[in-house]
């Protein structure tokens, strides 16, 4: 299991197109279960509606956890995506 925390810098938080792109990226790691957590609530990162339901805003800290065959690559790519887009 690999995980990291990240503080959202985009004032709009996780929204619209970036959220869809993040879900698409998570789905590309089919053999790995990836979750996102905020304030004690978590969901599978491949579920867009559930991700949006977390209500992640700018300044919030999230935790990404990956478990499976490609967990190292998954956390590296997702962390890079977050730094570039959120």
N, C-alpha and C positions, 0 to 999 in steps of 0.2 A: 504494500500500500504506500502510495506517495501522496503528499498533500502540501499545499502552500496557502498562505493568506495574501490578500491583495486589497488595498483600499481604492475604491473607485474614485477617479479624478474628474471624470466627465460630470458636470453639474446636473445633467439630465439623468444620470445613473444608467442602468441597463434598460435600454428602450429599443423599440422598433427594429430597424434593419440590423444594428449590431447584435441584438439578442438573437435574431434569426441566424446570423452568420456564426455566432457562438454555438448555437444548437447544432448547426450543420457540421461545424468542426468537431464537436463532441461525438456526433454520429459516425464520423469517419474512423473512429477507434472502436470498431464493432466488438472486439473481444475484451473490452475494458469497460467496467462500470464507473461512470464519472458522476459525482454529485456536487452540488453547490449548497453551501449553508450560510445562513445569516441570522443572527440573533436566536439561535436554538432551533430554527426551522431549516429543513433541507429538502431538496428534491433532486431527481435525476436530471442531469443537465441536458438530456436529449428531449425533454418535454417543454416546449416553448410556453404554453399557457401556464404551467406550474412555475416556470422560471419568472415569468412576468408577475405572477401572483406573489412572489417574494417581496416585490416592491423595493428593489435595490435602488437607492438614490445616491447622488454624489456625496462622497465622504463616508459612505458605509463601508465596513470591512467584511469581506466574504472569505470563505474557505472553500477551496476546490480540493476534492479527494478523488483519486483514481486508483482502481484496483483491478488488475488483470494483466494480460499478456503485454500490452503496450503502455503500461502505466507511466513509465519514465518519459517516453515520447509525448504522451498525452499531456502531462503537466507542463512540460517544456513548451509545447505549442500553444496551449491555452494561456499560460502566463505571458508568452510573447504577444498573443492576440490582445489580451487585456491591456498590456502596456502600450500597444500601438493604437488601440481604439477606445479605451475607456479609462 
